[in-house]
Amino acid sequence: MGGKRIGNKVGKPLDSADAYVDGHLSRTAFISLIILTFITFVGNFTQLQLSSALPTIVKEFHISVTTGQWLTSVFQLVMGVMVPLTAYLTRRFTTRQIVITSMLVFTAGSVLAWLGPTFVIVLLGRILEAIGTGVMWPVLQITVFSIYPLSRRGFAMGTVGMAMSVAPAIGPVIGGWQTDAYGWRSIFMTLTIIGIASVLLAFFGLHNFGGTDRSTKADFFSVCLSIFGFGGLMFGFTNIEAHAFTHPLVWVPILVGIAGIIWFVMRQIHMAAAYRAWERVENANSQSKTGVITVAGATAGMNGRADARNSGRTASAAVSSESARVPSGFPAPRPALLNLGVLRNKSFTVGTICAALSFFAFSSIMVIIPLYIQNDRGYSATMSGLIMLPGAIGQCIAQFCGGRLLDRFGARPVALVGSATLLIGTIMMSMIGTDTWIWWVSISQFTRQIGMGLVLMPVTTWSLNCLARQEVSAGSAVTNTVRQIAGAIGAPVMVITMETLTRVFHAGGLNATLANIDGVKWTLRISACFVLAQLLLVMFGVHGRGAGSAREAAQYAIKRMRSHGSAEN
C-alpha cells in the first residue's frame, strides 16, 4: 500500500499503471478494492445464510424440504445466469454504474423477502438479491487480474478469495442465531441495512477500472435460453419428490431444460465463430489498407512453410474466403454471451471441471447437514451454525495460504493436497449416526473446508493464468457460470437423493429418524464419489505452465531445511 494517491474524483477510471505502483497498490485502488471485496462478500454471505433457517421456514409455510431449498438453489442458479452477462456489463457500463445498480436491486429484493407474506414473494425477493449480487464476484475477479501482474495474482486471489470463501460458511452461523433470537425475517432486515450501506460506500468511495464501449451488444435471447434450460432442469428434478418420473411435471421440464441447454451451447459456438470471422476480416482489411501487413507476415499466420510469393496469394485467398461470408464494412455481429471457445484450452477446462465438482459437493452438504443437526439430532438453528463455524475459519486460513502456496509451488501439489483433504473430510462426515459426538460433524466440516480452500482458488487462478490476457474476462465468466450452476443443481439433486433413500430405508422397516440419518449418510458417500473424481482429475489433468510438481515442492522444502541448518551452524 505504498503507492501514491490518485486524485479525488471517484468517477476517474484507473488503469493498471495508476492502480499498481512500485510493487504496491495505490491508496485509491486499495480503497476501491476493499469496497468491491466487501460487496462481493455480502453476496456470498447471503448465498447460504438461510441454510440454518431452512427447517423453520419449511414449517412456517408448510412446504416440503425440496421446495424450501429453492431459497438457496435458486439463488445460485440466478447468479449462474447473471455471470455470463459480466463481459457485456463490464464493457458497456462503468464499475460504479454496475455496482451501485446491483446493490439497489439487492436492497429491493431484501425488502421484498423481509416483508413478503407468502413463500412465493420471499422466493421472488431471493431472486432479486441474486440478480443484484450475481455479477459482483466476476467483476472483482476481472479487476484483480487487470491490476496485478502475473507473479502476484495467486497472492491477490488468495487474499480476496479468503473473504469470499468464508462468507457462505459464516452465513449459516449468523442466520441460525438470528432465526432463534428474532425470527428468520430478521435476516432480510439486516440484509436491507447492509444493502443501503453498500450503495453509499460505492457511491462515495468506489473508483472506475478500465474504459467502456457504448456500442457493445449482448445476446439476451441466450439469457432466456439459459434460464429455460437450467431452470427447467432444476424444476423437473425438484418435482421428482412429489411425482413419478413419467408424470408431465417431471419429464416435460427436464426435456425442455435439456433442449434449452443444447440450443444455448450451439448458439454460443455459432455466434463465437461468426464474431471471430468478422474480426479476422476487419483486421486483415485494416492491415492491408495501412500497409502494416507484409507478405512474409501473412505467410507466417497462414502457412509457416510457404515462400514469400505463395504467401501473398494465400493471404489474399484467405481474406477473400472470409469476406465471402462476412462482407467488408459489415456491422459487427453480436458476440456470444459465453465464449465457450476458451474451453479449447485443456488446462482451463480441467480447472473449470474441478471447480464445478467442488461446488456440487460443497453446496449440497451445506443444505443437508443443518437438516441432520436440527431435525434428526434436535439442536437449535444457532447450534447448527456454531457447529459449522470452525469450517469457515479453516477455509479462511487455507484460502489465504493456498494463494501464497500457488505462487511458490504451483497449482498441482496444492490442489492434490486440497482434494485429498476434501475427500477425507467427506468420508469422515459420512460416518455420522444417532449418537455421534456432534462436534465430530464440526471436525469433519473443518477438514472439508480446509480442502476446499486449498483446491478451489489455486486451480481457478492457474486455469485463468493459462489463458491469453484478452481471454481472461471470457474465461472468468465461463468458470464462474459453470460452478454456480453446478452448486445450484447439486443442492436439489442431493436433497432429492437423500429423501428418496430415506423413503427406501423407511419402507425397509427403519423408523423416520433412523431412515433419515441413513439417507444422509449414503448421500454423503455419493458426494465423496464426486470428490474422488475431482482428485483423479487434478492428479492426471493439472500440469504444464504454472502447475508445478510435488518434486519441485519437496526440493524447495529440503533446500529451506538445509539453509536453516547451515544458518544455525
N, C-alpha and C positions, 0 to 999 in steps of 0.2 A: 504494500500500500504506500510505497514511497514515491509514487508518481505525482505529477503536477495536477492542479485542479483545472478543469476545462470549462471555463465560463459559467454563467449562472442561468442561461436561457435553457429551460428544460426541453424545449422543442428542437434544439440543435442536435442533428444526428452525429453520433460518434463513430469514427472508423477505427480499425484495429490499431493504427498508429497513435491515435489520441487515447484509446482505452487502455493499451498495454505499453507502458513506457519504462525503459531501463529494467526490464525483468519484473515489473510490478504493475498491478492495476492502478490507474489514476483514481483519485478520490471520487470523482464524479461517476466513473464507471463502476467503482466498488459499491457506491450507494445504490445505483440503479440495479446492479446485480443482486444486492441484498433484497431489494423490493421485489424483483422478479422471483427470487427464490422463495420469499415469504408467501407470495400469492400462489405460487405453484404448490408450496407446502399445504396451503389451505385446501386446494383442490384434492390433493392426495389424501389429506386428513379426512375430508368429507366422504371419500370413496367407501370406506368400510366402517365408518363411525356408527352406523346403525346395526352392525352385526350383533353387538351385545343387547341391543334393544329389540331385536327381531322377535324373540318369543313373546314379549309384551305386546308388540304391535299386532302379531298374529292373533292373540287372544282378544284384543280390543275390537278389531274389525271382523272377527270370526271368519278368518280366511285360512287356507292351508299354508304350510311352510313353503311349498313350492311357489305359491302365488306371492307370499310375503318376501321371498328372497329376490323378487324382481326389483325391490328398492335398492339392492346392491348391484345386481347383474345388469339392470337397465342403465345404471349409471356408467358402468364400464363399457357397455355397448355403445351408448351415445358418445362417450369420449372417443371410442374407437372410430366412429363415423366422422367425428369432428377433426380428428388428427390429419386426414388427407387434405383437408382444406387449408392446413397451415401454410403450405408452399404458396398457395394463391394469396392468402391473407397477408403473409409477411412481405410479398412483393407489391400488393395493391395498397395496403394501409401501413401507417407508421406503427412503431411499437406501442406508443402511448394510446393511439386510437384502438388498437386491438385489446390492450389490457384493460383500459377504462370501460369499454363497451362490454367486455367479457364479465367484469366484476358487477356491472349494473344488471346484467342478465342473471348472474349468480344470486345477487341480492333479491331480485324479484322472485326467483324460484324458492329461496329460503323463506320469504314471507308467505308464499302460497302454501308451502308444506307446513309451516308453523300454524297457520290458521285454517287449513283445509279440513272440512267436516267429514270427508269420505276418503277411502283408500285411493280412489282414482285421482282425486285432487292432490293428495300427498305425492302420488307417483308422478303426476304432471310437474309438481314442484321439483322433484328429484331430476326429472328430465331437463328442466331449465338450469338447474345447478350444474348438470353435466355439460350442457351446451356452453355455459359460462367458463368452465374450467378445462374443457377438452383440449384447447389449443395451447394452454399455458406451459406444459412440460416440453412440447416440441419447440416453442418459442424460446424457452430458457436454454434448451439443448443447442439450438442453432446459434444463439447468442454466444454461448461459451465456446463453441467451435470457431466462430468468427473472430473472437477476441484473442484466445490463447494460441500460442504456437504448438506444433505437433508434440514437442517434447514435454509440454506441461498439461496436456489435455487430460491425461489419466488422473493427475492430482486434482485438477479442477472439477472433472466429472465425479470423482470420488467424494469431493467435498460437498458439492451441491446434491449429489446422489444420496449422501448421508442423511440430509434433511428429507429428501423425497422418500427414502425407504422407511424411515422411522415414522413418517406421518400416518400411513394406513395402519401401522401397528399400535400407535398410541390412541388412534381414533376410537377403537372399541373400549379402551380403558376409561376415557373421559365420557364417552357415550353411555357406558354402563353406569358410571357414578351419577350422571345427570338423570338417567332413567329412574334409578332408585330414589334419588333425592327430590327431584322436581317433576318427573314425568318425561316421556320421550319427546314431547313437543318443545321442551326447553332446549333441546339440541338445535332445533331450527331457529329458535330465538337468538341463541348465541351466534349461529352462522350468519344471521341477518346483521348483527352488530359488526362481526368480522368483515362481512362484505362491504359495509359502509366505510369502515376504516381502510380497507384495501383500495377503494375508489379514491379516497382522499390522499393516501400515500402515492398512488400512481399519478394523480393529478399534479401534486406539488413537488414530487421528488424524482420521478422516472424520466430519463432521457431516451431519445430515439437511437436505435442502432441500424445503420445502413440506410439506403435510399428506397424510394418507392417508384412504381411504374403504374400510372393510372390506366394504361391500355391493357393491363393484364386481365385475362379472362379465366373463368372457372367453368367446369363442366358439372352443372348442378343436376343434370339428368343422372350422372354417375352416382351422385349423392343419394338420389332416390332409389337407384338400383341397390346400393349397399344397405340402405335402410330396410327395403323389402327382402333382400337376400338374407342378411344376418338376423334381422328381426323376425322374419318368418321361420327361420330355422330354430331360433330360441323359443318362439311361441309354440311351435309344434312339439318340441321336446318337453316343454312345460306341461302340455296337455296330456302327455302320456300317463301322468299320475292319475288323472280322473277318467281317462277313456282308453279303450283298446287301440292298438296301432292301426287297425282297419277303420277307425272312426274318422269321418271327414275333418274334424277339428285337429286331428293329429297329422294324417298323411298329406292333406291339402297344403297347410302352411309349410311343412317340410319340403314338399315338392316345389312350391313357389320360392322358398328360400334357396334351394339348390339351383333352380333355374336363374334366379336373380344373381347369385354369386357367379355362375358360369358366364352370364351375359356381362356382368360387371368386369370380370377378368378379361374377356375377349375384347371388350370395348377399350379397356386401358391399353392393351397390347396394340390394337389397331391405331388408336389416337397417338400413342407414343411413336409408332413407326411413321405416321404421316407427318408429325412435327419434326422428327429427325430428318426426313427427306426434304422438308421445306427449309430447314436450317442449312443443310448441305448445299442446296441450290443457291440460297441467298449468299452464303459465304463464298461460293465459287464465283458467282456473278460479281460480287463486290470486289474480290481479289483480281478478277480479270480486268475490271474497269480501271482499277487504281494501278495495275501493273505490278502488284505485290507478288502474285503467284508466278513462279518460274516454271519452266518446262521440267527441269530436273526435280523441283519440289513437288510438282503434280505427280511425277512418276513415283516418288517415294511414298506418296499417300496412296496411289492406286496399284502400283506393281513395282516392288523393290528390284526386280530383275530386268526390267525393260530399259532400253537405252534412251537417250535424250530425245531422239527423233520419234521413237514409238510412243514416248510418254506424252508428247503433245497431242497425238491422236487419241490416246487412251483417256486423257483428262477431258478432252472435248467430247468424246463419246459418252463419258460418264455424266458430264453436266447436261448433255443433250437428253440422255436417258431420264435423268431426274426431272429435267424441265418438261419432258413429255407428260409426266404425272403431276408436277407442280409448276405451273407457268411462272415465269419471272415477274416479280412485282405483285404476285398474288398475295392477298392479305394472309397474315399468319394464322394457321389453323389453331383451334383451341387445344392447349396442352392437356395431356392426360391428368386426371385427378390424382392418381397414384402412378408414378413412373416405375412400373414393375421391371423395367429393363435393368435396374440395379441388382436384381436377383440373378443376373447372369454372372455376377461376381460370386464365386463359390464361397469365399470366406464370409462375405456379408450374409449369404443365405444361411450358412451354418450358424452364425451368431443370432440371426433372426429366429430360427427354429428353436435354438436353446432358450432364448428369452420367452418365446411362446410357451414352451413346455414348463418353464419356471412359473410363469403367471398362471397357467392352467392348474398346476398343483397347489400353488400358494393361495390363490383367491378362494378355491373351493374349501380348503381346510379352515380358512378364516371365517367361513359361514358355518361349517359343520361342528367345529369344536365348541363354540359357545352354546349350541343346542345340546350337546352332550353334557356340558358343565351345568347348565341350568335345568334342563328337562329331566335328564337321567340321574344327575347327582344332587339336584336340589339346591344348588348355590345361587346367590343373587347375581344380578347383572353387574354390580360393582365388582364382586369377587371374580366373575368371569373376565372382566377387563384386567384386573390385577394379575391374574394367572397368566395372561398373555403379555403383560408388560415387560418381563425380562427379555423376551424375544425382540422387542423393539430396541432395547438397549444393545443387545448383541448385534443386531443388524446395523445399528448406527455405527458401532465400532468397526465392524467388518467392512462396511461400505467405505469408510474413510481409509482404512488400511488397504482395502482392495485396490483403490486408485493409486496409492503410493507403490504397492507391490507390482501393479501393472507396469508402471514406468520403469521399475528396476528389473523385474524378471520376465516380463511379457505376459500375455494372457493365458497361455496354455497351463503352466504349473499352478497359477492362481485359480483358474476355473476348474481344474481337476480336483484340487483340494476342496473347493466350494461345492462341487457336485457330489463328491463322496460324503461330505459332511451333511448336505441336504438329504441324501439317501439314508444315512444312518439315523438322522433325526426323525424322518418319516416312519422308518421301521420301528423306532422306539415308541412313537406315538400310537402305532397300530397295536401295541400290547396292552392297551387300557382295558379295564373291566369294571365290575360293580363296586369293588372295594380298593381300586388302585389309589395309591397315595396321590392326592390331587396335584401336588407340586411336581409329580412326575410328568404331567402334561406340560407344565411350565418349563421344566428342564428340556423336554423334547422339542417344544416350540423354540426355545432359546437355541438349541443345536441347529434346528432347521433354518432359522433366520440368520445365524452365522453363515451357513452355507449359501443362502440367498445373497447375502451381502458380498460374498467372495466370488460369486459366479456371474450375477446379473450385470453389474456395471462394467467390470473388466471386459467381458465378452462383447457387450454392446459397443463400448468405446473402441475395442480392437476392430470389430466388424466395420464401424463407420470410418476408422482410420484407413481401412483397406480400399475405400472408395476415393475417386478423384475429388478434389476440393469442390468442384461445381456440382457434384452428385450428393454431397452430404445432406443438403436440405431434403432431397427426394428420399434418400436412404433413411433419414430420421423419421420422415412421415410413414414409410413402409414398416419399419421395425416397431414403431410405437402403435400403429394401427393393428398390426398382427398380434402383438402381445396384449393389447387391451381387449381385442375381440376374443383371444384365447382365454383371458380371465373372465370375460363376460359369459362365454359358453361353458367354461369349466365349472362355475358355481351351480347353475341349474342341472347340468349333466350329472355332477357328483351328488347333488341333493336328491335327484330322481333315483340314481343308483342306490343311495342309502335307503330311501323309503321303499324301493322295490325289494331290496334284500331284507329289510325289516319285515315286510309283509310275508315273505317266504319263510323266514325264521319263526314268525308268529304262527303261521299256518302249520309249522312243524311241531308246535307244542310249547314253545317258549312264551313266557308272559311278555307284556308290552315293553317293559323296561329292558329285560334281557335281550329281547329281539332287536330293539333299537340299538343297544350297545354293540351287538354282533354286526348289525348293519353298518354302524360307524367304523368298526374295526376292519371289515372287509373292504369298505370304501377307501380307507387309508392305505390298505395294501395295494389296491388298484392304483392309487395315486403314487405309491412307491415305484410301480412299474414305469410310470411316465418319467419319474426322476432317474431311474436306471437307464432309460432310453437317452435321456439328456447326458448322463455320464459317459455313455458309449459314444455319443455324438461328439462330445468335447475331446474324448480320447483319440478318436480317429479323424476328426474333422478340423480341429483348431491347430493350425500350423502355418508356417510361412512368415511373411513380414510382420514383425511386432508380436508374434505369438510366443517367442521364447521357448525354452525347454526345461524339463526337470534337471537335466545335466548341467545346464548353464546356471540354474538356481543353486544347485549343490556346489558347483565350483566357486560361485560367488561367496556362499556361506563358509566354505573351507578357507578361502582367501582371507575373509574377515577374521576368522578364528586365528589364523596364523599371524595376521597383522597385530591383533590384540596380544597374542602370546609374545611376539617379539618386542612389543612396546613395553610389556611388563618386565621382560628380562633386561 
